[in-house]
Amino acid sequence: MIHRAVDDEDPDRFYTVTRGRSRAAAADLDLVTLIVSEAEPAPGMQSEYVKVLRTCQFPTAVVEVASELGLPVSVTRILLADLLAAGKISARHPSAVFRSGSALPDSEFLKKVLVGLKNL
């Protein structure tokens, strides 16, 4: 896969993809918000929307979606906000799991995971 600098992108493409918008309607989509498809792509749907729906069949972070699309996160957030408003995707911050009353992971287990990561 060839990575190009965003500066090399044609700004007209971003303008077209976002239909001229520079901000997402849903401001709560941060980099680690998990996105899950709730619908199948529809005929005639914009190609970026189709790719999002196919990529997010399992929970996928916003930053990963941006990487899959090859678009800046700011542009990706605009597309995700559109799909969210249309009910085509659902979004959930990973910390929401712990707010719902479930127990936090065992600290000893987390220490073992950290040691394992350091050993990689």
N, C-alpha and C positions, 0 to 999 in steps of 0.2 A: 504494500500500500504506500502510495506516495503522499507525503504530507506537504501542503503548501502553506505559506504564511497567509494570514487573513488579509494582510496588506496587499497581497497579489490578487485577491478576489475582486470581481467586478461589483462595485457598489450597486449597480443597477439590478443585479440578480437579487441581492438582499431586499431591495426596495420592492421588487416584484413578488418575491416569496412572502413578504409580510404585508403586501398590499399598501405600502407606504407608511406603515406604523412603526414607531420606534420604541414603544413600551408595551409590555404585556398587561392585559387587564387584571390578571391574577398576580398580585405582587408577592404572594406567599410561596412561589415556586423557587426554592433555593437549589443549590447544586446537588444535594443528597435526597431531595424529595423523590419518593418512589412513584413511578407512573405505571399503570396497568391498563391495557386495552379492555374496553367494555363492549366493543362492537367490531364487526368486520368492515374492511374497506368497502366503500360504495363505488359503483361505476362512475367515472368522471371526476373522482376526488383528486385533488392536487397531489402530486407524486410524493411530496414530503409528508403529507398526512398519512398516506398509505404506508410509507416506510415506518413512521412512528407506530401505527397500529400493529404492524407486523413485528417490529422490534420489541414492543412492550407486551407481548403475550404473557410474560412473566414479569414480576416487579423489576423495573429498571430505573436507575437514578437519572435525573435530568442531565447530568454531565455526561453519562454514557450515551444517552439519546443524542445529545449534541455531537458527540464523537462519531456515532453511527451515521448521522446525517451529513457530517462534514461541514457543519455550520457553527457559527459562534453561539455561545450559550444565550446571549441576549435575543438572537433571532429565534432560537429553539424555544425559548420561553414564550414568545409571542404565538408560535404555532401550537404549543401545548395548551396555552390559555384558550385558544380557539376551540380545540378539541374538548377541553374540559367544559367549556360553556355549552357545547353541543351534546354533552353527555357521552361522548365517544371514548373517553378515558376517565380513570379516577386517579387522584393524587393523594398521597399520604406521606407525612414526614416520618422517618424511621423512629423517632423518639415518641411518637404517638402510641406505640405499642406499650411503652413503659408507663405512660400516663393513665392507661386504662385499668391500672390496679394489678397488673401482673408483676411478679417478683423480678428484681434485677438479677443479672447473671452473677454467679458465685465469684467472689474476688479471687479465690485460688485458681479457679478455672481460667479467668482472664490473665492471671500472671503466667500460667503455663502457655497460653496462646502467645503472649508477648515474648516469652523466651523462645518459643518455636519460631516466631517471625524473625527475631534477631539472629537465629541460627541459619536462616536461609541465606 
